[in-house]
Amino acid sequence: MTDENSKQRIIDAAWQVFVEKGYDGARMQEIADLAGINKAMIYYYYKSKDELFEGIISDTFHRFFTGFFEMMDLKTTGVAEFIPAFVDAHIDFLAQNPNLPKLLVREIHGSNPAIQKVLHHFFSELITELSTKVLIKIDEAAKRGEIRPVDPMQTILNVLGLNIMFFTMRPVIDVFMEKFPISEAELLTRRKAAIKDLLLYGLLPR
């Protein structure tokens, strides 16, 4: 087993245990057993459970935001193009990491200091500049009349909230969808289309 394979197995096992047991209930030995490695190997990569937890959450956020903003040219992309692209990318990311919203909600409401540390570090150091550019972009588009006058911060929160809600409320949605059988792919396609339609109807001049 290569070192890279060992680390990935640790990460995969840690996700599973943290989601099932929560941060407080997770044990490093259980993660090691699930990964099929010696517990000492975990400490080779991560000094503590805190560092492991913080590492996998931070890495997940980093992969999404850096990848997305590298793809989007904020200088040339209009808000009417940026918002749908963000919805598509964000929902696809959440679909690929469906346990992330569940884990975040549990740990945030549990007042886990580790998750507070991750969120503070990530959003203060990595996202501030990028989010500021997005807020300025929305504000300038409103001033030019490309979109209606809106609160840029509330607009971004609306986008995030609409996207995340589908995944945090998934057990309820699954019960509801029993009456309307539909494939997972079609459900996500319709969800993205509905969110983009709602957002653009509220943003574009009428």
LINLINTA-V795173 format. One record per backbone hydrogen bond with DSSP energy under -1.0 kcal/mol. CO is the residue of the C=O (numbers start at 1). NH is the residue of the N-H. E is the energy in kcal/mol with one decimal. If there is no record, write none. Layout:
CO&NH&E, CO&NH&E
This chain:
2&6&-2.3, 3&7&-2.4, 4&8&-2.2, 5&9&-2.2, 6&10&-2.0, 7&11&-2.4, 8&12&-2.7, 9&13&-2.3, 10&14&-2.8, 11&15&-2.3, 12&16&-1.8, 13&17&-2.5, 14&18&-3.0, 15&19&-2.3, 16&20&-2.2, 17&21&-3.1, 18&22&-1.8, 22&26&-1.2, 27&31&-2.0, 28&32&-2.6, 29&33&-2.7, 30&34&-2.4, 31&35&-2.2, 32&36&-1.0, 32&37&-2.4, 38&41&-1.8, 39&43&-1.3, 42&46&-3.3, 48&52&-2.0, 49&53&-2.8, 50&54&-3.1, 51&55&-2.1, 52&56&-2.2, 53&57&-1.9, 54&58&-2.5, 55&59&-2.3, 56&60&-1.5, 57&61&-2.2, 58&62&-2.8, 59&63&-2.3, 60&64&-1.6, 61&65&-2.5, 62&66&-2.3, 63&67&-1.3, 64&68&-2.7, 65&69&-2.4, 66&70&-1.6, 67&71&-1.3, 68&72&-2.1, 73&77&-2.3, 78&81&-1.1, 78&82&-3.0, 79&83&-2.5, 81&85&-1.7, 82&86&-2.6, 83&87&-2.4, 84&88&-2.5, 85&89&-2.5, 86&90&-2.9, 87&91&-2.5, 88&92&-2.2, 89&93&-2.1, 90&94&-2.5, 91&95&-2.4, 92&96&-1.6, 93&97&-1.1, 97&100&-1.7, 99&103&-2.6, 100&104&-2.7, 101&105&-2.6, 102&106&-2.1, 103&107&-2.4, 104&108&-2.8, 105&109&-2.2, 106&110&-1.1, 107&112&-2.5, 108&111&-1.4, 112&116&-1.7, 113&117&-2.1, 114&118&-2.2, 115&119&-2.7, 116&120&-2.4, 117&121&-2.6, 118&122&-3.0, 119&123&-2.5, 120&124&-1.8, 121&125&-1.9, 122&126&-2.4, 122&127&-1.5, 127&131&-3.5, 128&132&-2.3, 129&133&-1.8, 130&134&-1.7, 131&135&-2.7, 132&136&-2.6, 133&137&-2.1, 134&138&-2.4, 135&139&-2.4, 136&140&-2.9, 137&141&-2.1, 138&142&-1.9, 139&143&-2.0, 140&144&-1.8, 141&146&-2.1, 141&147&-1.0, 151&155&-2.2, 152&156&-2.1, 153&157&-2.3, 154&158&-2.2, 155&159&-2.0, 156&160&-2.5, 157&161&-2.8, 158&162&-2.5, 159&163&-1.9, 160&164&-2.8, 161&165&-2.2, 164&167&-1.2, 164&168&-2.2, 165&169&-2.3, 169&173&-2.3, 170&174&-2.9, 171&175&-1.5, 172&176&-2.2, 173&177&-2.9, 176&179&-1.3, 183&187&-2.4, 184&188&-2.2, 185&189&-2.1, 186&190&-2.6, 187&191&-2.1, 188&192&-2.6, 189&193&-2.0, 190&194&-2.4, 191&195&-2.3, 192&196&-2.4, 193&197&-2.3, 194&198&-2.3, 195&199&-2.8, 196&200&-2.6, 197&201&-1.9, 198&202&-1.6, 199&203&-1.6, 200&204&-2.8, 203&148&-3.9
